[in-house]
Amino acid sequence: MANIAQHVISKCGGAHFVANLLGLKPLEVYRWTYPRERGGRDGFVPARYQVRLLTLARGRGIDLRTDDFFGLDGLPPLMPAANDNPPSPAMSKLTRHRRASNSNQHSEKEGGAA
């Protein structure tokens, strides 16, 4: 993939198809792929077209996703999975303390209700 705009345009079926969907001239869509020095958008789909293009493409059965506009498919996740990093010893101690405290509160409630 040369840039994100090219990826989105290709996934939707080409610049002419995208232009027809959005009511633009094909040249306007091609410009998204050009560098700024050439009057382009540096490979990004302008924000003002993203939601509309996403909605129209999905309505036509095209599997366009929000990630396609930002190139997130190749990046690592922002947050590690829950089991990736074990808690520090201090956090483990705090968690054990909270669990014990909650357990004692349950016991007191159950004992007082009987």
Secondary structure, 3 states (H helix, E strand, C coil): CCCHHHHHHHHHCCHHHHHHHHCCCHHHHHHCCCCHHHCCCCCCCCHHHHHHHHHHHHHCCCCCCHHHHCCHHHCCCCCCCCCCCCCCHHHHHHHHHHHHHHHHHHHHHHHHHC
